[in-house]
Amino acid sequence: MLLAPVAVQAQILDGNLIEYGIGALSDAPASLMLHPPQMKIFRDGRVLIVDSTGAWQGHIDADRVERLERDLARMALLQKSHYVEFPRRKPILIHGGISYLRFRNVVVAASGIPIDREWQAVIDRVNAERPATLTSFRPAQLNFTTWTWPAGTPKTDAWPFASTLPLAGHDSESINTSDPSVIAFVVDHAYSSKFTGVPVIDAGVPLTPLQLLLEGMWREEKHSRGANALDGNLIEYGMGGLADGGWGPPMLYPPEVKIYADGRIVFGRKDGYWQGTIEPRRFERLKRDFANNTLLKESQLLPVRNGGLISMHGGMAYIRYRDGDDQIVVAVLSHPRRGAYPRLLNRIREEIPRTYMRFRPEAITFRIYPGSSWREPALWPFSATTPLKGRSDSIALTDPAAIAFVIDRAFGGFSWMQTNVRENGIDYEIILESAPGWYEPGPLGATLEELRLSSN
């Protein structure tokens, strides 16, 4: 069924000044499931924030609202409703999705999560108005759906309202409640690690018109799904281990070799990560070889007999060709000793240049854990700017010296990249989470898991 064209826009009368968020696309036929807005500021100064810690509300005064509206009105991106395909983005798992900005009733949408200064400038300006004091958000009404998770999924909290609001028998039917206790339980648990489902919250904001508008904008010109990273990848290969029991996506190391579409190459050795450039004529021959390689025609999990073990509990190795909607991933559950897969790996390795220099990503994120397994820790010299004590959240680095310190001292842990450090006599393990444009294991891990599950 075709949706109304973009020109027919419903006026959503909810007092909105600015909001931003994402929506996830289902598998074909595509349908958009709109998440609650990540941040929403109303004209009367109310602020709604939904993040990984929960749903929160606060308030800003009229002067701040006026200054914010004035600043946003000057931004070129927010002058009209339109769809934008940015050249770099993070994917939205698993089938892709849309990011959006809604200023008054101007809606700007984009595939995936844009990594773009103009887009980020809007979000940074909105985030600057985050109130100093927040309280738990409690909508008056809550709509949510339930479903059954596959066997092996980690256990969640028990449902304490079985006698007054039983979940059985609703199937995919929406459940509506105004019970404050039920609302508090669902909202407080929906965004924590203990609760694997995310209900659709209706906080008095009519989401359906916005959902239909965004899906119509996405369909109108057959925009990208935003399911895969746009990182300029030509080809890369790497591997990762599965957790004990084999449940969930593989935990991936950074790629062993990654070749970009502009001829740059980043590769790992025992003494660190290095980068160089492939000579133009060699690079053109390499691209032709990839285009003619039968292994790279479709995404697939290759059957392997008598292959080598990838990790202690099993694992996956992969070759990722191109990026975005053109991405093809070929994966194996054990290292093939012969055949098309190792021949392709050798062809890639042939292009590692003889002249190279240390590799430095522009930004990284990591988490810390107590201890220092496998190697002696190095003293952490960045406590003044990036203290480690008491940090349980994801830590972002853009300081070139700090990034070099982490990358140059990194080594392979169980199935991840790790750096051991010591701060004020306490040992920590730095576990790398991501480095945009080079190492983004979340989206790729989900793709590999989908290949593994669909092959069973």
C-alpha positions, 0 to 999 in steps of 0.5 A, spaced: 500 500 500 502 506 498 502 512 503 500 519 502 506 523 498 510 527 503 507 534 501 501 532 505 503 533 512 499 532 518 499 538 523 501 534 529 498 539 535 502 537 541 506 543 543 513 541 540 518 546 539 524 541 537 525 533 538 529 528 535 529 520 535 530 514 530 525 509 527 527 502 525 525 498 519 522 491 519 523 486 514 520 487 507 514 489 506 518 495 510 514 498 516 517 503 521 517 502 528 518 509 531 522 509 538 520 514 543 524 521 542 531 521 545 529 528 547 523 533 546 522 540 548 515 543 548 514 550 547 512 551 554 519 549 557 517 542 558 523 537 556 522 529 555 529 525 555 529 518 553 536 514 554 539 508 556 538 509 563 530 511 563 525 516 561 526 523 564 523 529 564 525 536 566 523 544 565 527 550 562 525 557 563 522 561 557 528 565 556 532 559 554 526 556 550 526 563 546 534 563 545 533 555 542 528 557 537 531 563 535 538 559 534 534 553 530 530 557 526 537 560 523 540 553 521 539 551 514 538 544 515 531 546 518 528 550 513 524 545 510 521 538 510 526 534 506 530 527 506 537 527 506 542 522 504 549 523 508 555 520 505 557 517 512 552 514 517 552 509 523 547 503 521 540 502 525 540 494 527 538 490 524 534 491 517 535 499 518 532 505 519 531 513 519 533 518 524 529 525 524 529 532 527 522 535 528 523 543 529 516 546 530 512 542 524 518 541 519 521 534 519 528 532 516 529 525 515 535 521 514 537 514 513 541 511 519 544 515 524 548 521 520 555 522 522 555 529 519 557 536 522 550 540 520 546 534 523 550 534 529 550 541 530 542 541 531 543 535 536 548 539 540 544 545 540 538 541 543 542 537 548 545 544 551 538 545 554 538 539 558 535 541 565 540 540 571 534 537 575 531 531 572 525 526 575 522 520 572 518 520 567 511 518 568 506 518 562 498 518 564 497 513 559 501 507 556 501 502 550 505 496 549 505 490 546 508 483 548 512 477 544 515 471 546 523 471 545 527 465 543 529 460 547 536 461 550 534 469 551 537 471 558 531 471 563 528 478 565 524 481 571 518 477 573 511 481 571 508 483 578 501 484 575 499 478 573 493 478 577 490 485 575 494 485 568 495 478 565 500 478 559 498 472 556 493 471 550 494 478 547 499 476 542 501 482 538 495 486 540 496 493 544 495 493 551 493 500 554 494 502 561 493 508 566 495 504 572 501 508 575 504 502 578 504 498 571 506 505 568 512 506 573 514 499 572 514 498 564 518 505 563 523 504 569 525 497 566 524 498 558 531 502 558 535 497 563 539 491 561 534 487 565 528 488 560 530 486 553 523 488 550 522 496 548 514 498 549 512 503 544 510 509 549 504 513 548 505 520 552 500 524 549 504 525 543 500 522 537 506 518 534 502 515 528 502 521 524 509 522 524 510 515 523 506 515 517 510 521 515 517 519 516 515 512 512 512 516 506 518 520 506 523 514 506 518 510 501 517 516 496 524 516 493 526 509 495 532 511 500 537 507 503 535 502 509 540 505 513 542 498 515 549 498 514 555 503 515 557 508 510 565 508 512 568 508 505 569 500 505 572 496 499 573 490 503 575 488 510 576 481 513 577 479 521 574 475 526 571 474 533 569 469 538 562 467 541 560 467 548 560 461 552 554 457 550 554 460 543 548 465 544 548 472 541 553 475 536 560 474 535 565 479 539 569 482 534 576 484 534 578 490 529 579 488 522 585 484 520 586 488 514 581 493 511 582 497 504 578 503 503 575 505 496 580 511 496 586 506 496 588 507 503 589 500 507 589 499 515 592 492 517 594 489 524 600 486 526 603 483 532 606 490 533 600 494 532 596 497 527 599 500 521 596 504 515 598 506 507 596 507 500 596 502 495 599 504 488 593 506 483 594 501 478 595 496 483 588 498 486 585 498 479 587 491 478 585 489 485 578 492 484 577 488 478 579 482 481 574 483 487 568 485 482 569 478 478 570 474 484 564 469 484 565 469 492 563 476 493 556 476 489 552 475 495 552 474 502 552 467 505 555 463 510 560 458 507 560 451 509 566 448 512 569 441 513 575 440 517 576 447 518 580 450 524 577 453 530 576 460 531 575 461 538 575 458 545 567 457 544 567 457 537 567 464 533 566 467 526 570 469 521 568 474 515 570 478 509 566 484 508 565 487 501 563 494 499 558 498 504 551 501 505 546 497 501 551 494 497 554 491 502 556 483 501 558 479 507 561 472 507 562 468 513 565 462 516 564 458 523 571 455 522 577 457 518 577 454 511 584 451 510 583 451 502 578 453 497 576 460 494 575 463 501 583 463 503 585 464 496 581 471 497 584 472 503 591 471 500 589 476 494 587 481 499 594 480 503 598 481 497 596 489 497 599 490 504 604 496 502 612 495 504 612 503 506 607 504 512 606 508 518 602 508 525 595 508 524 591 513 528 583 513 528 580 520 529 576 517 535 574 511 539 570 509 545 571 504 550 569 501 557 573 500 563 573 493 567 577 492 574 583 488 573 589 487 568 589 480 565 595 477 560 599 483 561 602 488 565 599 495 565 602 502 563 601 508 567 595 512 565 597 519 563 591 522 562 587 523 568 586 530 568 582 530 562 580 523 562 579 520 569 578 513 569 576 512 577 568 511 578 566 510 570 561 505 568 559 508 562 562 508 555 568 513 554 569 517 548 576 519 546 578 524 541 585 527 543 590 524 538 595 523 544 590 519 548 588 515 542 595 513 540 596 511 547 590 506 547 591 503 540 599 502 540 599 498 547 593 494 545 592 487 544 587 481 543 584 479 549 579 473 549 575 476 543 576 483 543 581 489 543 584 490 550 589 495 553 591 494 560 592 501 564 594 503 572 591 509 575 592 512 582 594 504 584 588 501 581 589 497 575 583 497 569 582 493 562 580 498 557 576 494 552 575 498 545 568 499 543 568 502 536 572 507 532 568 510 527 570 509 520 574 503 522 571 498 527 564 498 528 563 491 531 555 492 533 552 492 526 557 487 523 556 483 529 548 483 528 549 482 521 553 475 522 549 473 527 543 474 522 547 470 517 548 464 522 541 464 525 538 464 518 543 458 515 540 453 521 
